Amino acid sequence: MNILSCGSWNPVQRKFVVRIWLSMFGCVFFSALTAAAFRLWHLKGIGAYLMAVLPALPILGALLANFAYLAEEKDEFQRNLLVQCLLGGIGGTLAVTTIWGYMEDFARAPRLDLMWVYPIFWVFVGIAMPVVYRRYR
């Protein structure tokens, strides 16, 4: 079965979904914690840099979760589906950020904050999933 049909997940897929959700929760939690720390303590210097990196650490966890899934999943077809979805996410992210960059340079569009690149990637992965899975029905 596939990763979109919750009831039919194999143990590797369940671990993958749990890891991704934990990473997303960690990213949101550490983002809120970091924002509060900067507002309350007006961090400067090395402490500011260390605290600013904190919300990005769960992103590394999500990347590792993807690598682990691809290594642990025995079904080559399921691995291929995830790779196609990730490629859709990468392609969509590259397209949006490149277009936005040109709009910033030539049309004076507001600056795209780089912290939005990762969520944009996952939005495009989410858009790619039903498209990829529908092709194989």
Summary of the structure (lengths in Angstrom):
residues: 137
radius of gyration: 17.8
end to end distance: 10.6
largest distance: 54.1
contacts: 358
relative contact order: 0.12
helix: 85%
strand: 0%
